[in-house]
Amino acid sequence: MSTFVLVHGAGDSGWAWHRVADELQALGHDAVAPDLPADDETPTLHDYATAVVEAVGDRSDLVVLGHSFGAFTATLVADRLPARLLVLLAAMVPAPGEPPGRWWENTGYARAVEEQAALDGGLTGHDDPYVAYLHDVPRPLAEEAMVRERDHPSAAAMAAPWPLAAWPDVPTRVVLCREDRFLPPALQRRVAAERLGLRPVEIDGSHCVHLSRPRAVAELLVELAAEVGPGPGPADG
């Protein structure tokens, strides 16, 4: 049995993973999806990682996943715990010394959105979150997600450099969603290649694929974990 450590992205909470967690448990695995600090401008990326590490406790056979902005936190978690796999889903792949707030400019995000919007009639980068983020999520569930939105990350977390000097020594997989209208697939492919030398695994779905296609996400996670084989022993916190 693997333990999947699910790190939410900006504006979210652990609730965002409830459908994937249920599917993982149905497949015989454990899942941990903590709420990271929110509605406070002082917590740092280190504080976010500490919240995840404390939630994991002494669980073992760890697969750490970060969604979107959660990649900045998940990478720190994978560096601190004996993770056997790090998965970045529809993610902002960080670089050593890069403040998260500079990621957009450094990766050419604005131009990538403009190019994709020209191809899809302005759907990518749309102001309406139900168009840009949640377009394939059942409407009642999408509305609940919007109601649950929180102020995360903090100003401090956005401003301070990503603290690792190098990528964690953990097998890493990048997963992109083909219908992502927030982080254009072309951008994700380029950043994964430039920063990690990796070609992403691709799945159908929106930026919020964890809500729209939880079974597909869970099955892919189990498949990726099986590919890397068994991992190290219990976490040491």
C-alpha positions in Angstrom: 0.0 0.0 0.0 1.4 3.4 -1.0 0.6 6.7 0.7 -0.2 9.5 -1.7 0.6 12.9 -0.3 -1.6 15.3 -2.1 -0.6 19.0 -2.0 -3.2 21.5 -3.2 -2.6 24.6 -5.3 -3.3 28.3 -4.9 -6.7 29.1 -3.5 -7.5 25.5 -2.6 -7.6 23.3 0.5 -7.2 19.6 1.1 -10.9 19.3 0.1 -9.9 19.7 -3.5 -8.4 16.2 -3.4 -11.4 14.4 -1.8 -12.5 12.7 -5.0 -9.0 11.5 -5.8 -8.4 10.4 -2.2 -11.6 8.3 -2.3 -10.5 6.6 -5.6 -7.0 5.9 -4.2 -8.5 4.3 -1.1 -10.8 2.2 -3.3 -7.7 1.0 -5.1 -6.2 -0.1 -1.8 -4.0 2.9 -1.0 -3.8 5.7 1.6 -4.0 9.4 0.9 -3.1 12.5 2.9 -4.4 15.9 1.7 -3.7 18.5 4.4 -5.0 22.1 4.4 -2.0 24.4 4.0 -2.0 27.7 6.0 -4.2 30.3 4.4 -5.7 33.8 5.0 -2.4 34.9 6.5 0.3 36.8 4.6 3.2 35.6 6.7 3.6 31.8 6.2 6.5 30.8 3.9 7.1 27.8 1.6 8.9 26.2 4.5 5.8 26.6 6.7 3.7 25.0 4.0 6.1 22.0 3.7 6.2 21.6 7.5 2.4 21.4 7.6 2.5 18.6 5.0 5.3 16.7 6.8 3.4 16.9 10.1 0.3 15.6 8.4 2.2 12.6 6.9 3.5 11.6 10.3 5.1 8.1 10.3 3.4 6.9 7.1 5.7 5.2 4.6 6.0 4.3 0.9 5.3 7.9 0.0 4.3 9.4 -3.3 4.2 13.2 -3.2 2.1 15.1 -5.6 1.9 18.9 -6.1 -0.9 20.5 -8.2 -0.3 23.9 -9.8 1.3 26.2 -7.3 1.6 23.2 -5.0 4.7 22.2 -6.9 6.6 24.8 -4.9 5.6 23.0 -1.7 5.6 19.4 -2.9 9.2 19.6 -4.0 10.3 20.7 -0.5 8.2 17.9 1.0 9.9 15.3 -1.3 13.3 16.7 -0.2 12.5 16.3 3.5 10.7 12.9 3.5 11.7 9.6 2.1 9.5 9.9 -1.0 9.9 7.3 -3.7 8.2 9.5 -6.4 7.4 13.1 -6.9 4.6 13.9 -9.3 3.8 17.4 -10.6 0.3 17.8 -11.9 -0.6 20.8 -14.1 2.2 22.4 -12.2 4.4 25.5 -11.9 7.8 23.8 -12.1 10.1 25.8 -9.8 13.8 26.6 -10.4 16.5 27.1 -7.7 16.4 30.6 -6.3 13.2 31.6 -8.1 10.6 33.4 -6.1 7.2 32.0 -7.1 6.0 35.5 -7.9 8.6 35.7 -10.7 7.6 32.4 -12.2 5.2 34.0 -14.6 7.7 36.4 -16.2 10.6 33.9 -16.1 8.6 31.2 -18.1 7.0 33.5 -20.6 3.5 32.7 -19.3 1.7 35.8 -20.7 2.9 35.1 -24.2 2.0 31.4 -24.0 -1.5 32.3 -22.9 -1.9 34.7 -25.7 -0.8 32.2 -28.3 -3.1 29.5 -27.0 -6.0 31.9 -26.7 -5.6 32.8 -30.3 -6.1 29.1 -31.2 -9.1 28.4 -28.9 -11.0 31.6 -29.3 -10.1 33.2 -26.0 -10.9 30.3 -23.7 -7.4 30.1 -22.3 -6.8 32.9 -19.8 -10.5 33.7 -19.7 -11.6 35.8 -16.7 -14.5 33.5 -15.8 -13.1 30.7 -13.6 -15.8 28.3 -14.8 -14.3 28.7 -18.3 -10.6 28.9 -17.5 -10.3 26.4 -14.6 -13.5 24.4 -14.0 -15.0 23.9 -17.5 -15.2 20.1 -17.3 -16.1 19.9 -13.6 -19.8 19.2 -12.8 -21.4 22.6 -12.1 -22.5 22.0 -8.5 -19.1 20.7 -7.6 -17.4 23.6 -9.4 -19.6 26.0 -7.4 -18.7 24.3 -4.2 -15.0 24.6 -5.1 -15.5 28.4 -5.7 -17.2 28.8 -2.3 -14.4 27.0 -0.6 -11.7 29.2 -2.2 -9.1 30.5 0.3 -6.4 33.2 0.3 -3.4 31.0 -0.4 -0.4 31.4 -1.0 0.8 34.2 1.2 2.7 37.3 0.1 5.7 36.0 2.0 5.6 32.6 0.1 5.3 34.4 -3.2 8.2 36.7 -2.6 10.9 34.5 -1.1 13.1 32.4 -3.4 12.4 28.7 -3.8 15.0 27.5 -1.2 16.5 24.4 -2.7 19.9 24.6 -4.5 19.0 21.7 -6.8 16.1 19.5 -7.6 15.3 16.8 -5.0 17.0 13.5 -5.5 13.7 11.8 -6.1 12.3 10.3 -9.3 10.0 12.9 -10.8 7.1 12.8 -13.3 5.3 15.8 -14.8 1.7 15.3 -15.8 -0.2 17.8 -17.9 -3.8 18.1 -18.8 -4.6 18.5 -22.5 -7.5 20.8 -21.9 -5.7 23.0 -19.3 -6.8 26.6 -20.0 -4.8 28.1 -17.2 -1.3 26.7 -17.8 -1.2 26.1 -21.5 0.0 22.6 -22.4 2.7 24.0 -24.8 4.1 26.0 -21.9 4.1 23.0 -19.6 5.9 20.9 -22.1 8.6 23.6 -22.7 9.2 24.3 -19.0 9.4 20.6 -18.1 12.0 20.1 -20.9 14.0 23.2 -20.0 14.0 22.8 -16.2 13.9 19.1 -15.7 14.8 17.5 -19.1 11.4 15.6 -18.9 8.6 15.0 -21.3 5.3 15.2 -19.5 2.8 12.4 -19.3 -0.5 13.7 -20.8 -4.1 13.1 -19.7 -7.4 14.5 -20.8 -9.0 17.1 -18.6 -8.9 20.7 -17.3 -6.6 22.4 -14.8 -8.9 21.0 -12.1 -8.8 17.4 -13.4 -8.6 16.1 -9.8 -12.2 17.2 -9.5 -13.4 16.4 -13.0 -11.7 13.0 -13.6 -10.7 11.6 -10.2 -10.6 8.0 -11.2 -8.3 8.7 -14.2 -6.0 10.7 -11.9 -5.9 8.0 -9.2 -5.2 5.2 -11.7 -2.4 7.2 -13.3 -0.8 7.9 -9.9 -0.9 4.2 -9.0 0.6 3.3 -12.4 3.4 5.9 -12.1 4.1 4.6 -8.6 4.3 1.0 -9.8 6.8 2.0 -12.5 9.4 3.3 -10.0 9.0 0.3 -7.7 9.1 0.2 -3.9 10.6 3.1 -1.9 12.4 3.7 1.3 11.1 3.1 4.8 9.1 5.2 7.2 9.3 9.0 7.2 11.5 10.5 9.9 9.5 13.8 10.0 
